[in-house]
Amino acid sequence: STQSRSSAASDVYKRQAQSDSLEALENALKQEGLTLYQRGPAWGVAVLDSKLRFRLKTLGLDEEFKLMLQQYETLEDRQKELNALRLNKSRGISRE
């Protein structure tokens, strides 16, 4: 597929808004022929059937992506806390 910088940015932006985890985002991007990569602190997207690579900063998506990663981590932490509370409750342990 022919992937330009603007279409890659549009695909990443659209899929990022629809995803609730990094794994879900990666799976959605694969459907668009893209994959995420990380090189040092920089994240980017690579076109699967070519050698094209675009850094998220170049696409203007790096700050939004960092916020999204923080949200994913917060959601994962909350889910772990809920699971621990459920486990304690099922064991008959209460928090007081």
Secondary structure, DSSP 8 states (H G I E B T S, - for coil): ----HHHHHHHHHHHHHH-SSHHHHHHHHHHTTEEEEEETTEEEEEETTSS-EEETTTTT-HHHHHHHHHHHHHHHHHHHHHHHHHHHHHTT----
